[in-house]
Amino acid sequence: MKTHAILLAGGSSNRFSDEENKVYFPIGRKPALCWPLETLEKSELVDSIILVIREEDWDKTNNVIELIDPKKLIGVVVGGNSRHESEYEGLKYLKDSKKVEEEDLILIHDGARPLLPDYLLNELINVANKYGAAAPGFNSKNLSKKEKSSSVDIETIVEIQTPQVFPASELWKSYELAKLDNWQAVDTTECVSKYSGMEAMVIPGDPRNMKVTFVEDVFQLEKLLED
């Protein structure tokens, strides 16, 4: 059984900058996308990688590829207008490549989470191998005032990070059915849960695996690199 990685780099970055795709913004003196690409490249548990990008980012993507020189990179594909559509394009590319077996694992990671820890990546793959699917999560700190004042037990509110790891067969089936329904999921776990009933084993996430949403988040990541 092999593990194939889809690294998403096609976000709109509307809340980050009107001009700059956040995955190419420098962190630690290199484009943010370099970090997760390098992590995936170095992992002994990842067999291949594809990048899903925006059409207008080819030059920036080629710069990242030149900097990292990933030997596991088997393709670059242009994504869609949403995260779900970009995931679909990545999954379709892998299926059409004929290099992925149905029992293989596919992990989907958001390039806007640059500092993916090595141990977390490997643990997710190992857990998925054992239980079928895996995703990292953590207790949410982003609850609204209304939620905080309600009877909701905030300890049970979990935000799901990426990478999210599933069998190729379940991903292909789920995303094809979603396309037929003209329905889009928030993330991978939602789509697979809806169409195949498979639930990911959620393991503790890591604060370093934070998502860059605003420019201010870059400064926090820079501090993490210094620690």
Number of C-alpha atoms within 10 A of each C-alpha: 11 15 23 25 27 28 26 26 25 28 21 17 17 13 11 17 14 10 9 13 20 27 26 20 18 14 19 14 8 13 19 23 28 23 23 21 26 18 16 26 21 14 13 9 16 21 17 22 24 22 21 27 24 19 12 11 16 14 10 16 22 12 15 21 17 11 13 14 14 17 12 17 19 15 15 18 19 19 23 19 12 15 21 21 16 24 24 22 19 26 23 15 18 24 16 9 11 8 13 19 15 14 15 16 25 30 27 23 25 24 30 27 23 26 23 26 16 13 9 19 23 16 16 25 25 16 18 23 19 11 13 18 25 26 29 24 18 18 14 13 12 10 11 8 8 9 12 13 9 9 8 11 9 14 10 10 15 15 13 19 22 27 27 26 31 29 21 22 17 21 25 18 13 21 26 15 17 19 13 8 9 8 11 16 16 10 16 25 22 16 22 23 14 14 16 15 13 17 17 22 18 19 16 15 22 15 13 15 19 18 19 23 16 14 13 10 14 20 13 13 20 14 11 12 12 7 5
